[in-house]
Amino acid sequence: RQRFEKVFRIGALKDMAEKIVSRVISEQFKEMTNYFRDKFSKTTQNMLDKVIEQLGSITDTAGEISTDLSVIFTDIESGIKTTLEDLDNRVKDVYEDIIAGIAELKELFRTEIFETLQNDIINNIIDQLDSSELTMNEFWERSKEATLLSLRDVWFVRSIEGIKAQINDSLTRVKMRVHIIAPKLKDIDLVALSRLKKHVNIRISTNFDLDNPEDQRGLNQFVDLPNFTIRHYPRENLWSINKDFEEVVVCAVSQTEGGEHEIAGIGSILEEHIKLFAGLLEDVWIQSKKLDQVEILHRIKRPPEPLLPKERITPSITLPDTNESEKIISSPIERPDDALKEPIKSEPLQETIKTSIATPTEPPVMKNQIIPPTTAIGASKGTLSDQFDDLLKNLPNMTGNNIASTLQDLQDGILEKKGFSSVLRQIRLSISAIRSSPNLLTTIERQELTNKINFWRTKLNI
């Protein structure tokens, strides 16, 4: 009961306290609400009033602005028009200035730059072109002259008649020395050779038959001449002439199936060509055999027995006996003329040809004619050094003719043993200088010749 009362009292106190707190809080909130309402409403009302006032002022201002916009737009439009007109005028002025400037530049370019180019550069180019044209024309004229000159210096030979005419023409202009190469002896104009002066050294390389009477007659005309030398060259592949080492004609010879010769060659007076072909021609001369080296007895053709009388067979059999060569050389010396003349006078033409081809007495005649070159060779026995020593030793006692003859032999020996050399030309010039002197040389001339000989020996390593 007490507890109940205690609890009851506590509950009543709690309820009462709660009510009191609740009422106090409610009153406080109410006061706060009223206070906040008063403050907020007043503030809001004041603000709204201000806004309304401002809106009213704005409305008035907007009305004023609306009334002034037309004026402003009009002013803006007029200002823009004025600005555009002014801009258009300025653009026109600038355009006119630009057009005038361009026209002035064009005129300046035409008057200054173009005329300067035309007067200075273009005219200079034209002058240079004219000068170049003159130069080209000058070169063209010179080239034509040079071409004509080269055609005069170099020519071609394509026929047998052409090379024969060329050789004959060269023989008319030969000065000191000539070397002729022909397929056969009959191809050489011996009449033209006979007209040459005696101081001209003549060398011939050709093919000949010592059994042929025509070749024998041709050889007999020149074999005794001191300035004439012939050698046997059987190949028949070259037709050429070397005149004074100043003019050379070289033709290659080929034989057709019909036995005819065809040639093609070149002639020149150019020093380069002469040096080029001189070695070839001198090689032919070296390869050719001397007359004393040609085996005459082995080249005699034995004709068929029925064509020859029995009386003439016996001499032809005795000829090959080499043990009686001295008799062969000496005994028939007086017989060749009679042997050649008798068939011509007494026998018909056909029999004369047969007899002349097979006459056994003609080879000894040729053997007799070989003696001059053999003697010349015997006179110059020994080496080239010995020959030079003999010449220097006997020089004070020798006439110009003798010295020239000795130098000629030395020249032939040098050409045979040493081949072509520039010394040969110097020797030839020395020969031409003293050949016509029948007297002894003076002391000065002997000293000069001695110096030349020593120089030649040095060049030849002798």
ZIGI-V237262 format. One record per pair of residues at least 4 apart in sequence whose ideal C-beta (glycine too) atoms are under 8 Angstrom apart, sorted by sequence separation. I is the first residue (numbers start at 1). J is the second residue. D is the distance in whole Angstrom. If there is no record, write none. Layout:
i = <I,I>
j = <J,J>
d = <D,D>
This chain:
i = <1,2,3,4,5,6,7,8,9,10,11,12,13,14,15,16,17,18,19,20,21,22,23,24,25,26,27,28,29,30,31,32,33,34,35,36,37,38,39,40,41,42,43,44,45,46,47,48,49,50,51,52,53,54,55,56,57,58,59,60,61,62,63,64,65,68,69,70,71,72,73,74,75,76,77,78,79,80,81,82,83,84,85,86,87,88,89,90,91,92,93,94,95,96,97,98,99,100,101,102,103,104,105,106,107,108,109,110,111,112,113,114,115,116,117,118,119,120,121,122,123,124,125,126,127,128,129,130,131,132,133,134,135,136,137,138,139,140,141,142,143,144,145,146,147,148,149,150,151,158,159,160,161,162,163,164,165,166,167,168,169,170,174,183,189,190,191,192,196,208,212,213,214,215,216,217,218,219,243,255,256,269,270,271,272,273,274,275,276,277,278,279,280,281,282,283,284,289,290,295,296,303,304,308,309,312,313,314,315,324,325,326,327,328,331,332,334,335,336,337,338,339,340,341,342,343,347,348,349,350,351,352,353,354,355,361,362,363,364,365,366,370,371,372,373,374,375,376,377,382,383,384,385,386,387,388,389,390,391,394,398,399,400,401,402,403,404,405,406,407,408,409,410,411,412,413,414,415,420,422,423,424,425,426,427,428,429,430,431,437,441,442,443,444,445,446,447,448,449,450,451,452,453,454,455,456,457,108,109,110,116,117,118,157,182,188,210,223,233,242,243,255,256,268,269,289,294,303,308,342,347,382,398,415,441,457,157,182,196,209,210,222,241,242,255,256,268,318,456,171,208,223,241,254,255,266,380,391,414,434,170,180,222,240,241,253,254,305,343,344,347,382,395,398,441,157,193,210,240,253,254,268,319,343,414,415,208,240,253,414,208,219,240,252,434,238,239,251,252,343,391,167,238,239,251,252,343,411,414,238,239,251,302,237,238,250,251,391,434,188,237,249,250,300,340,343,391,411,236,237,249,250,410,411,171,178,188,249,185,187,236,248,249,300,340,387,391,430,172,202,247,248,339,407,411,167,168,171,185,247,248,167,171,174,178,180,182,184,185,208,247,297,339,340,387,388,430,164,176,177,178,180,181,182,183,184,185,202,246,297,339,387,407,408,168,171,176,177,178,179,180,181,182,183,184,204,206,208,239,407,164,167,171,175,176,178,179,180,181,202,204,205,207,236,240,248,297,336,174,177,179,180,201,202,203,204,205,206,207,239,248,335,336,380,384,387,426,160,194,198,200,202,203,204,206,207,247,250,404,186,190,194,198,199,201,203,205,207,246,336,186,193,198,207,245,248,332,335,336,380,384,427,185,188,248,250,335,379,380,384,404,426,190,250,403,404,186,190,242,332,185,245,248,331,332,376,380,384,423,185,384,400,401,193,242,329,333,400,401,242,328,332,400,401,423,240,400,401,422,423,329,399,400,403,421,242,328,329,399,400,421,399,400,240,319,399,400,316,325,329,398,399,418,397,398,240,316,319,396,315,319,238,308,312,315,395,403,414,307,312,312,308,396,233,303,307,395,181,184,187,183,183,231,233,303,395,183,233,303,395,183,232,233,301,181,182,231,232,181,231,232,392,181,231,232,180,181,231,300,179,180,230,392,179,232,391,178,179,300,178,178,388,177,178,297,177,296,176,177,223,388,174,175,388,173,174,183,296,170,296,171,385,170,167,173,296,388,166,163,384,170,385,183,291,292,384,160,170,205,291,205,292,167,203,291,292,166,205,290,210,292,163,210,290,163,211,210,211,209,210,211,157,157,163,181,160,166,163,179,160,179,181,159,158,157,158,179,157,158,156,157,156,157,156,157,155,156,154,155,154,155,154,153,153,154,153,154,213,286,285,286,282,286,283,282,282,279,279,278,213,213,229,212,220,224,211,213,216,223,219,223,224,213,216,220,223,216,219,223,226,211,210,211,210,210,226,245,229,201,201,199,199,199,177,176,176,176,175>
j = <5,6,7,8,9,10,11,12,13,14,15,16,17,18,19,20,21,22,23,24,25,26,27,28,29,30,31,32,33,34,35,36,37,38,39,40,41,42,43,44,45,46,47,48,49,50,51,52,53,54,55,56,57,58,59,60,61,62,63,64,65,66,67,68,69,72,73,74,75,76,77,78,79,80,81,82,83,84,85,86,87,88,89,90,91,92,93,94,95,96,97,98,99,100,101,102,103,104,105,106,107,108,109,110,111,112,113,114,115,116,117,118,119,120,121,122,123,124,125,126,127,128,129,130,131,132,133,134,135,136,137,138,139,140,141,142,143,144,145,146,147,148,149,150,151,152,153,154,155,162,163,164,165,166,167,168,169,170,171,172,173,174,178,187,193,194,195,196,200,212,216,217,218,219,220,221,222,223,247,259,260,273,274,275,276,277,278,279,280,281,282,283,284,285,286,287,288,293,294,299,300,307,308,312,313,316,317,318,319,328,329,330,331,332,335,336,338,339,340,341,342,343,344,345,346,347,351,352,353,354,355,356,357,358,359,365,366,367,368,369,370,374,375,376,377,378,379,380,381,386,387,388,389,390,391,392,393,394,395,398,402,403,404,405,406,407,408,409,410,411,412,413,414,415,416,417,418,419,424,426,427,428,429,430,431,432,433,434,435,441,445,446,447,448,449,450,451,452,453,454,455,456,457,458,459,460,461,113,114,115,121,122,123,162,187,193,215,228,238,247,248,260,261,273,274,294,299,308,313,347,352,387,403,420,446,462,163,188,202,215,216,228,247,248,261,262,274,324,462,178,215,230,248,261,262,273,387,398,421,441,178,188,230,248,249,261,262,313,351,352,355,390,403,406,449,166,202,219,249,262,263,277,328,352,423,424,218,250,263,424,219,230,251,263,445,250,251,263,264,355,403,180,251,252,264,265,356,424,427,252,253,265,316,252,253,265,266,406,449,204,253,265,266,316,356,359,407,427,253,254,266,267,427,428,189,196,206,267,204,206,255,267,268,319,359,406,410,449,192,222,267,268,359,427,431,188,189,192,206,268,269,189,193,196,200,202,204,206,207,230,269,319,361,362,409,410,452,187,199,200,201,203,204,205,206,207,208,225,269,320,362,410,430,431,192,195,200,201,202,203,204,205,206,207,208,228,230,232,263,431,189,192,196,200,201,203,204,205,206,227,229,230,232,261,265,273,322,361,200,203,205,206,227,228,229,230,231,232,233,265,274,361,362,406,410,413,452,187,221,225,227,229,230,231,233,234,274,277,431,214,218,222,226,227,229,231,233,235,274,364,215,222,227,236,274,277,361,364,365,409,413,456,215,218,278,280,365,409,410,414,434,456,221,281,434,435,218,222,274,364,218,278,281,364,365,409,413,417,456,219,418,434,435,228,277,364,368,435,436,278,364,368,436,437,459,277,437,438,459,460,367,437,438,441,459,281,367,368,438,439,460,439,440,281,360,440,441,358,367,371,440,441,460,440,441,284,360,363,440,360,364,284,354,358,361,441,449,460,354,359,360,358,446,284,354,358,446,233,236,239,236,237,285,287,357,449,238,288,358,450,239,288,289,357,238,239,288,289,239,289,290,450,240,290,291,240,241,291,360,240,241,291,453,241,294,453,241,242,363,242,243,453,243,244,363,244,363,244,245,291,456,243,244,457,243,244,253,366,241,367,243,457,243,241,247,370,462,241,239,460,247,462,261,369,370,462,239,249,284,370,285,373,249,285,373,374,249,288,373,294,377,249,296,377,251,299,299,300,299,300,301,249,251,263,281,261,267,265,281,263,282,284,263,263,263,264,285,264,265,264,265,265,266,266,267,266,267,266,267,267,268,268,268,269,270,270,273,340,415,415,416,415,419,419,419,420,419,420,420,356,357,373,357,365,369,357,359,362,369,366,370,372,362,365,369,372,366,369,373,376,362,362,363,363,366,405,425,412,408,428,432,435,436,428,428,431,432,432>
d = <6,6,6,6,6,6,6,6,6,6,6,6,6,6,6,6,6,6,6,6,6,6,6,6,6,6,6,6,6,6,6,6,6,6,6,6,6,6,6,6,6,6,6,6,6,6,6,6,6,6,6,6,7,6,6,7,6,6,6,7,6,6,6,6,6,6,6,6,6,6,6,6,6,6,6,6,6,6,6,6,6,6,6,6,6,6,6,6,6,6,6,6,6,6,6,6,6,6,6,6,6,6,6,6,6,5,5,5,6,6,6,6,6,6,5,5,6,6,6,6,6,6,6,6,6,6,6,6,6,6,6,6,6,6,6,6,6,6,6,6,6,6,6,6,6,6,6,6,7,6,7,6,6,6,6,6,6,6,6,7,7,6,5,6,7,6,7,8,5,7,7,6,7,6,6,7,7,5,4,7,5,8,7,6,6,6,6,8,8,6,6,6,7,7,6,6,6,4,7,6,7,5,8,5,8,7,6,7,7,6,6,6,5,7,8,7,8,5,6,6,6,8,7,6,6,5,4,7,7,7,6,6,6,6,6,7,7,6,6,7,7,6,6,6,6,6,6,7,8,3,7,6,6,6,6,6,6,6,6,5,4,7,6,6,6,6,6,7,6,6,7,6,6,6,6,6,5,7,7,7,6,6,7,7,6,7,6,7,6,7,4,7,6,6,6,6,7,6,6,6,6,6,6,7,6,6,8,8,6,7,8,6,7,5,4,7,7,7,8,8,7,7,8,4,7,5,7,6,6,8,5,6,5,7,5,4,5,5,7,5,7,4,8,5,6,6,7,8,8,7,4,7,7,7,8,8,6,8,7,7,7,6,7,7,5,5,5,7,7,6,6,8,7,7,7,6,6,8,6,7,8,8,7,5,7,6,8,5,5,6,7,7,6,7,8,7,4,4,6,4,7,6,7,8,6,6,6,6,8,7,5,3,7,7,6,5,8,5,8,7,5,6,6,7,7,8,8,5,6,8,7,8,7,7,8,8,6,4,8,7,7,7,8,7,8,8,7,7,8,8,7,6,6,6,7,8,6,5,5,8,8,7,7,7,7,8,7,6,7,8,5,6,5,8,7,7,6,7,7,7,7,7,8,8,7,5,4,8,6,5,7,6,6,6,5,8,6,5,6,4,5,5,5,6,7,8,7,7,6,5,7,8,6,7,7,7,8,7,7,6,7,8,7,8,7,7,7,6,6,8,7,8,5,5,5,4,5,8,6,7,5,5,6,8,7,7,7,8,7,8,6,7,8,7,6,5,8,5,5,6,5,8,8,7,8,8,4,8,7,8,7,7,6,5,6,5,5,8,4,4,6,7,5,8,7,7,8,7,7,6,5,7,6,7,6,4,8,7,8,4,5,6,7,7,7,7,6,6,5,8,8,4,7,8,7,7,6,7,8,6,5,7,7,7,5,8,3,6,7,6,6,7,7,7,7,5,6,6,6,7,7,6,8,6,6,6,6,8,8,8,7,8,6,7,8,8,4,6,7,4,7,6,8,7,6,7,7,7,6,7,6,6,6,6,7,7,6,7,7,7,4,8,7,7,7,7,8,4,4,7,6,6,8,8,5,6,3,5,6,6,8,6,4,6,7,7,7,7,8,8,5,7,6,7,5,7,7,4,6,7,5,6,8,7,7,5,5,6,7,7,8,5,5,6,7,6,6,6,5,6,8,8,5,5,8,8,6,7,5,7,6,5,6,8,5,5,8,7,5,5,6,6,7,6,6,5,5,4,6,7,7,7,5,8,5,7,6,6,7,8,6,6,5,6,7,6,6,7,6,6,8,6,7,7,7,6,7,7,8,8,5,7,7,6,6,7,7,7,5,7,8,5,6,5,7,5,7,7,7,7,6,6,7,8,6,4,8,5,6,5,7,7,8,8,7,7,8,6,5,7,7,6,7,7,6,6,6,7,7,8,7,8,7,6,5,7,6,7,7,8,7,5,7,6,6,8,5,8>
